Amino acid sequence: MITVGVLSDTHGHLYPEVVRALEGVDHIVHAGDVGSPQVVAALRAIAPLTAVRGNCDYDTWAQELPTYAEIELEGVRMLVGHIESQLRPRVEVAARDGDMGGYAVVITGHSHLAAMETREGTLYLNPGSAGPRRFSRPRTIARLTIRPSQTEGAAGLPRPDGSNGRARVDAEIVIVDG
């Protein structure tokens, strides 16, 4: 079992309550608008990091970040990008071409609004904003718990390698301040 901390829209700020909420995770995904190289370094000190560039990440340091990333953890294939509409063509091609079964999870940011929904077997997750408050919304992150299993759970997702094994992915939005 692994736990993935998911955050977005830090805009150069990594608040202590966000760091506490990420303690103990096995991997961190940042869905863009990181805001500073210090945030990247601090997150890497907590756990291995997958981070993408957001529309506000335009300084020289941010050029090291890709605009999207494909990752696979415990057999669960994920696509990460900042703006969902920019990922749609990639998601559609992967699903249409049977590219390893498409993506089990698509992670985005940008809206500063935490949301998760399953569409056509894919979990779409936006962790909201872990940075400065906007629109009177609380700071939020998300957690994914991935459990390899031989039997399908309530949220069981097929392994991308086509095997009969299943991986269960549980997701939750976590409010990190009041």
C-alpha positions as a Python dict, from the first residue, in 0.01 Angstrom:
ca = {
    (1, 'M'): (0, 0, 0),
    (2, 'I'): (121, 349, -78),
    (3, 'T'): (-13, 692, 5),
    (4, 'V'): (16, 981, -238),
    (5, 'G'): (-16, 1342, -126),
    (6, 'V'): (-167, 1558, -401),
    (7, 'L'): (-158, 1936, -402),
    (8, 'S'): (-174, 2230, -638),
    (9, 'D'): (-162, 2607, -656),
    (10, 'T'): (86, 2675, -376),
    (11, 'H'): (196, 2994, -555),
    (12, 'G'): (530, 3002, -374),
    (13, 'H'): (391, 2928, -27),
    (14, 'L'): (422, 2602, 162),
    (15, 'Y'): (232, 2648, 486),
    (16, 'P'): (323, 2442, 797),
    (17, 'E'): (-23, 2283, 809),
    (18, 'V'): (23, 2162, 450),
    (19, 'V'): (361, 2012, 537),
    (20, 'R'): (204, 1836, 838),
    (21, 'A'): (-74, 1697, 619),
    (22, 'L'): (188, 1550, 383),
    (23, 'E'): (393, 1381, 654),
    (24, 'G'): (420, 1008, 601),
    (25, 'V'): (318, 1002, 234),
    (26, 'D'): (517, 782, -2),
    (27, 'H'): (496, 1014, -303),
    (28, 'I'): (384, 1372, -369),
    (29, 'V'): (214, 1505, -682),
    (30, 'H'): (199, 1881, -739),
    (31, 'A'): (-42, 1981, -1018),
    (32, 'G'): (112, 2317, -1103),
    (33, 'D'): (140, 2679, -1001),
    (34, 'V'): (420, 2576, -768),
    (35, 'G'): (549, 2931, -747),
    (36, 'S'): (910, 2888, -633),
    (37, 'P'): (1204, 2649, -638),
    (38, 'Q'): (1194, 2652, -256),
    (39, 'V'): (855, 2481, -264),
    (40, 'V'): (996, 2214, -498),
    (41, 'A'): (1294, 2157, -266),
    (42, 'A'): (1078, 2141, 47),
    (43, 'L'): (840, 1889, -109),
    (44, 'R'): (1130, 1674, -233),
    (45, 'A'): (1259, 1666, 126),
    (46, 'I'): (931, 1504, 234),
    (47, 'A'): (890, 1237, -37),
    (48, 'P'): (965, 1168, -405),
    (49, 'L'): (796, 1439, -610),
    (50, 'T'): (619, 1457, -943),
    (51, 'A'): (546, 1822, -1026),
    (52, 'V'): (420, 1997, -1337),
    (53, 'R'): (435, 2358, -1449),
    (54, 'G'): (123, 2572, -1413),
    (55, 'N'): (18, 2884, -1599),
    (56, 'C'): (182, 3103, -1331),
    (57, 'D'): (513, 2909, -1333),
    (58, 'Y'): (694, 3116, -1593),
    (59, 'D'): (1026, 3203, -1427),
    (60, 'T'): (1350, 3039, -1540),
    (61, 'W'): (1356, 2786, -1254),
    (62, 'A'): (1016, 2648, -1364),
    (63, 'Q'): (1145, 2539, -1705),
    (64, 'E'): (1269, 2218, -1539),
    (65, 'L'): (906, 2124, -1473),
    (66, 'P'): (714, 1950, -1753),
    (67, 'T'): (372, 2075, -1864),
    (68, 'Y'): (229, 1729, -1793),
    (69, 'A'): (353, 1403, -1644),
    (70, 'E'): (253, 1040, -1673),
    (71, 'I'): (330, 830, -1368),
    (72, 'E'): (253, 478, -1258),
    (73, 'L'): (244, 380, -891),
    (74, 'E'): (157, 26, -781),
    (75, 'G'): (24, -42, -1131),
    (76, 'V'): (-207, 261, -1130),
    (77, 'R'): (-148, 486, -1430),
    (78, 'M'): (-196, 860, -1372),
    (79, 'L'): (-181, 1173, -1584),
    (80, 'V'): (-93, 1504, -1417),
    (81, 'G'): (-135, 1852, -1562),
    (82, 'H'): (-242, 2194, -1445),
    (83, 'I'): (-547, 2264, -1663),
    (84, 'E'): (-787, 1977, -1736),
    (85, 'S'): (-896, 2100, -2079),
    (86, 'Q'): (-533, 2082, -2196),
    (87, 'L'): (-515, 1713, -2098),
    (88, 'R'): (-837, 1599, -2268),
    (89, 'P'): (-680, 1510, -2605),
    (90, 'R'): (-418, 1292, -2434),
    (91, 'V'): (-684, 1119, -2220),
    (92, 'E'): (-907, 1056, -2523),
    (93, 'V'): (-625, 913, -2735),
    (94, 'A'): (-509, 684, -2453),
    (95, 'A'): (-863, 553, -2402),
    (96, 'R'): (-941, 516, -2773),
    (97, 'D'): (-617, 344, -2865),
    (98, 'G'): (-635, 110, -2569),
    (99, 'D'): (-304, 256, -2456),
    (100, 'M'): (-254, 29, -2155),
    (101, 'G'): (-618, 79, -2061),
    (102, 'G'): (-605, 458, -2046),
    (103, 'Y'): (-550, 646, -1722),
    (104, 'A'): (-695, 537, -1389),
    (105, 'V'): (-647, 884, -1239),
    (106, 'V'): (-623, 1233, -1395),
    (107, 'I'): (-491, 1501, -1158),
    (108, 'T'): (-529, 1873, -1228),
    (109, 'G'): (-528, 2205, -1045),
    (110, 'H'): (-585, 2565, -1163),
    (111, 'S'): (-941, 2622, -1039),
    (112, 'H'): (-848, 2642, -668),
    (113, 'L'): (-1162, 2433, -612),
    (114, 'A'): (-1127, 2083, -469),
    (115, 'A'): (-1324, 1826, -665),
    (116, 'M'): (-1327, 1459, -752),
    (117, 'E'): (-1549, 1257, -977),
    (118, 'T'): (-1531, 936, -1175),
    (119, 'R'): (-1601, 960, -1547),
    (120, 'E'): (-1597, 651, -1769),
    (121, 'G'): (-1388, 461, -1516),
    (122, 'T'): (-1130, 738, -1464),
    (123, 'L'): (-1099, 932, -1139),
    (124, 'Y'): (-1063, 1305, -1205),
    (125, 'L'): (-908, 1474, -903),
    (126, 'N'): (-843, 1841, -832),
    (127, 'P'): (-695, 1887, -482),
    (128, 'G'): (-793, 2253, -467),
    (129, 'S'): (-539, 2511, -350),
    (130, 'A'): (-275, 2455, -84),
    (131, 'G'): (-150, 2813, -124),
    (132, 'P'): (-286, 3154, -34),
    (133, 'R'): (-659, 3153, 25),
    (134, 'R'): (-877, 3267, -258),
    (135, 'F'): (-1254, 3311, -278),
    (136, 'S'): (-1283, 3243, 100),
    (137, 'R'): (-1203, 2877, 40),
    (138, 'P'): (-993, 2677, 287),
    (139, 'R'): (-655, 2533, 194),
    (140, 'T'): (-691, 2177, 75),
    (141, 'I'): (-486, 1884, -46),
    (142, 'A'): (-589, 1535, -149),
    (143, 'R'): (-468, 1190, -52),
    (144, 'L'): (-470, 882, -269),
    (145, 'T'): (-428, 544, -107),
    (146, 'I'): (-334, 269, -351),
    (147, 'R'): (-374, -89, -237),
    (148, 'P'): (-260, -371, -465),
    (149, 'S'): (-514, -650, -450),
    (150, 'Q'): (-622, -962, -634),
    (151, 'T'): (-989, -882, -583),
    (152, 'E'): (-1178, -575, -696),
    (153, 'G'): (-1272, -333, -421),
    (154, 'A'): (-1554, -81, -430),
    (155, 'A'): (-1333, 158, -623),
    (156, 'G'): (-1127, -116, -792),
    (157, 'L'): (-942, -15, -1103),
    (158, 'P'): (-787, -249, -1361),
    (159, 'R'): (-410, -273, -1374),
    (160, 'P'): (-270, -107, -1687),
    (161, 'D'): (-63, -417, -1773),
    (162, 'G'): (-383, -608, -1849),
    (163, 'S'): (-327, -865, -1575),
    (164, 'N'): (-612, -1003, -1367),
    (165, 'G'): (-479, -823, -1061),
    (166, 'R'): (-658, -513, -939),
    (167, 'A'): (-547, -208, -749),
    (168, 'R'): (-786, -27, -524),
    (169, 'V'): (-757, 353, -524),
    (170, 'D'): (-923, 549, -246),
    (171, 'A'): (-923, 929, -265),
    (172, 'E'): (-1010, 1197, -13),
    (173, 'I'): (-997, 1574, -1),
    (174, 'V'): (-830, 1702, 317),
    (175, 'I'): (-898, 2050, 454),
    (176, 'V'): (-569, 2162, 606),
    (177, 'D'): (-704, 2472, 779),
    (178, 'G'): (-1040, 2594, 897),
}
